Structures are given as structure tokens and as C-alpha cells.
Amino acid sequence: MKRTRPGNVFFYLLCLTLTFQACQRGVVYQDHHNLPSEGWEHQDGILFETNIDDTLSLHELYLDVRNTTDYAYSNLFLFLEIAFPDGRMLRDTIECVLADKRGQWTGRGFGHVRANRFLFRDDVWFPQEGVYRFRLYHGMRHELLEGISDIGIRIEKK
């Protein structure tokens, strides 16, 4: 049996990483925040900021949610505030379905963590160049929300 040398493993991982990055050329912005293990407080907004300089192209906005199988609900309501470079604000409510009607978790993953990507808005046009701020709050009934481990935003050029 032929043994793999550590240098070969590094080379294969490097090739895999470069291939993965090449597949994400349409990604304009992507970031996520790990939430505290003890829970996400209702008043603690999660802030994402990005500079947008393309005012001609259409984009798609996604929300990435990672939850544990200990999460007590089948959905997650989020309040999203978008601050434009000129100070205008847009507010929206988003429902993310994390389990089907039979109680089976959606998304990918194994063990006790599941990851979902939700298309929030399609055909988004950014009318101004500058810094856009996206702030997410959970909209669930309990002040402290347990079982959501990560929240992220992804913007792709269409």
C-alpha cells in the first residue's frame, strides 16, 4: 500500500480550496457571526457591513442559519434593518423554516448541527455606492433564544 506524504496532502487541500473559491466568483459579500452558546438576546442585533460599488447589477440576498437539534422551534423569525449609505432605512420580517411538518430538520449537516441558506430577496438593485449596514434581530417570543449557533448574510451578483 502506498503512503501519502504530508506534502501531497497539503497540495491536494490547496487545489481543493482554490477550486472552491473559483466557484464563488459571483459572491459580492459573505460573513457570519457565531452567537453566544448561552443564547441570543432579543435586543442584541447582529451587524453586517459592506461597501457596495456596483449600482448597475442585480443581486440576490441570502441568510445563512445554523441551528442545533436542541432548537425548540420549527422556524425562526428575524427582523432585518438595512441602512443605506444616505441614512435611509428599510425594515423587513423574515421567516426561516428550519423543520418540516413532520418535525424533520431541514438543511445540511450531521450530528446535532444543521445549516440552511434562505433566499431572502431576488433581483436586488443597490441604488447608491457606499457602505450598507444589515442588522438582524430575532423575532421570537422569548427574550433569550437558544439553539441558533450562527447567522450570516451572503450577497451574490445575479
C-alpha positions as CSV (number, residue, x, y, z in Angstrom):
1,M,0.0,0.0,0.0
2,K,1.3,3.4,-1.0
3,R,1.6,6.0,1.8
4,T,0.6,9.6,1.2
5,R,3.3,12.1,2.1
6,P,2.2,15.3,4.1
7,G,3.4,17.5,1.2
8,N,1.0,15.7,-1.1
9,V,-1.9,16.2,1.3
10,F,-1.2,19.9,1.5
11,F,-1.1,20.2,-2.3
12,Y,-4.5,18.4,-2.6
13,L,-6.0,20.6,0.1
14,L,-4.7,23.7,-1.7
15,C,-6.2,22.6,-5.0
16,L,-9.5,21.9,-3.4
17,T,-9.5,25.3,-1.7
18,L,-8.7,27.1,-5.0
19,T,-11.4,25.2,-6.8
20,F,-14.0,26.1,-4.2
21,Q,-13.0,29.8,-4.3
22,A,-13.3,29.8,-8.1
23,C,-16.9,28.6,-7.8
24,Q,-17.7,31.6,-5.7
25,R,-16.9,34.4,-8.2
26,G,-20.4,35.8,-8.0
27,V,-20.1,36.4,-4.3
28,V,-20.0,40.1,-3.5
29,Y,-20.1,39.8,0.3
30,Q,-20.4,36.9,2.8
31,D,-19.9,36.9,6.5
32,H,-21.4,35.2,9.5
33,H,-21.4,35.7,13.3
34,N,-21.2,33.0,15.9
35,L,-23.8,33.5,18.5
36,P,-23.2,33.0,22.3
37,S,-23.7,29.4,23.4
38,E,-25.9,30.5,26.2
39,G,-28.4,32.1,23.7
40,W,-29.1,35.2,21.6
41,E,-30.7,38.1,23.4
42,H,-33.6,39.8,21.6
43,Q,-32.1,43.2,21.8
44,D,-28.7,42.1,20.6
45,G,-28.7,42.9,16.9
46,I,-26.1,41.3,14.7
47,L,-24.4,43.8,12.4
48,F,-23.0,43.2,8.9
49,E,-21.4,46.0,6.9
50,T,-20.2,46.0,3.3
51,N,-19.2,48.6,0.7
52,I,-21.2,48.3,-2.5
53,D,-19.8,50.0,-5.6
54,D,-21.9,48.3,-8.3
55,T,-25.1,50.2,-8.8
56,L,-26.0,48.6,-12.1
57,S,-26.1,44.8,-11.5
58,L,-28.9,42.8,-9.9
59,H,-28.1,40.8,-6.8
60,E,-29.5,38.0,-4.6
61,L,-29.6,38.3,-0.8
62,Y,-29.3,35.1,1.3
63,L,-29.5,34.4,5.0
64,D,-27.4,31.6,6.4
65,V,-28.7,30.0,9.6
66,R,-27.0,27.2,11.6
67,N,-29.1,25.7,14.4
68,T,-28.7,22.8,16.8
69,T,-31.2,20.0,17.0
70,D,-31.9,21.3,20.5
71,Y,-33.6,24.3,19.0
72,A,-37.1,24.3,20.4
73,Y,-39.0,25.6,17.3
74,S,-39.5,24.6,13.7
75,N,-39.0,28.2,12.4
76,L,-37.1,31.3,13.1
77,F,-38.5,34.9,12.7
78,L,-35.9,37.6,12.0
79,F,-36.2,41.3,11.8
80,L,-33.8,42.8,9.3
81,E,-32.9,46.5,9.2
82,I,-30.9,47.7,6.1
83,A,-29.3,51.1,6.4
84,F,-28.4,52.8,3.1
85,P,-25.4,55.0,2.6
86,D,-27.6,58.1,2.7
87,G,-29.1,57.1,6.0
88,R,-32.4,55.7,4.7
89,M,-33.7,52.6,6.5
90,L,-35.6,49.6,5.2
91,R,-37.1,47.1,7.7
92,D,-38.4,43.6,6.9
93,T,-39.5,40.5,8.7
94,I,-38.3,37.1,7.5
95,E,-39.4,33.6,8.4
96,C,-36.9,30.8,8.1
97,V,-38.4,27.3,8.2
98,L,-35.9,25.0,9.9
99,A,-38.1,21.9,10.2
100,D,-40.7,20.3,8.0
101,K,-44.3,19.5,9.1
102,R,-43.2,16.1,10.4
103,G,-40.6,17.7,12.6
104,Q,-37.6,16.7,10.5
105,W,-34.8,19.2,10.4
106,T,-34.1,20.8,7.0
107,G,-30.7,21.8,5.7
108,R,-27.4,20.1,5.6
109,G,-25.3,18.7,8.4
110,F,-24.8,15.8,10.6
111,G,-24.7,15.3,14.4
112,H,-26.6,18.0,16.2
113,V,-26.0,21.0,13.9
114,R,-27.9,21.9,10.7
115,A,-27.1,24.6,8.2
116,N,-29.7,26.3,5.9
117,R,-29.4,29.0,3.3
118,F,-32.5,31.0,2.6
119,L,-33.0,33.3,-0.4
120,F,-34.3,36.5,1.2
121,R,-34.5,38.8,-1.8
122,D,-34.1,38.3,-5.5
123,D,-33.4,40.9,-8.1
124,V,-31.9,43.4,-5.6
125,W,-30.5,46.6,-7.0
126,F,-28.3,48.8,-4.8
127,P,-29.1,52.4,-5.9
128,Q,-26.1,54.1,-4.2
129,E,-22.5,53.4,-3.8
130,G,-21.2,53.2,-0.3
131,V,-21.5,51.3,3.0
132,Y,-24.7,49.3,3.5
133,R,-25.4,48.1,7.1
134,F,-27.5,45.0,7.7
135,R,-28.7,44.4,11.3
136,L,-30.5,41.2,12.3
137,Y,-32.6,40.7,15.4
138,H,-34.5,37.6,16.3
139,G,-38.3,38.0,16.4
140,M,-39.2,35.0,18.6
141,R,-41.4,35.3,21.7
142,H,-38.6,34.5,24.2
143,E,-36.0,37.2,25.0
144,L,-33.2,34.7,25.1
145,L,-33.2,32.4,22.1
146,E,-31.3,29.1,22.5
147,G,-30.2,26.7,19.7
148,I,-29.2,29.2,17.0
149,S,-25.4,28.9,16.7
150,D,-24.6,31.1,13.6
151,I,-26.2,33.8,11.5
152,G,-24.8,35.0,8.2
153,I,-25.5,37.2,5.2
154,R,-24.4,36.4,1.6
155,I,-24.8,38.8,-1.4
156,E,-24.3,37.3,-4.9
157,K,-24.3,39.1,-8.2
158,K,-27.0,37.7,-10.4
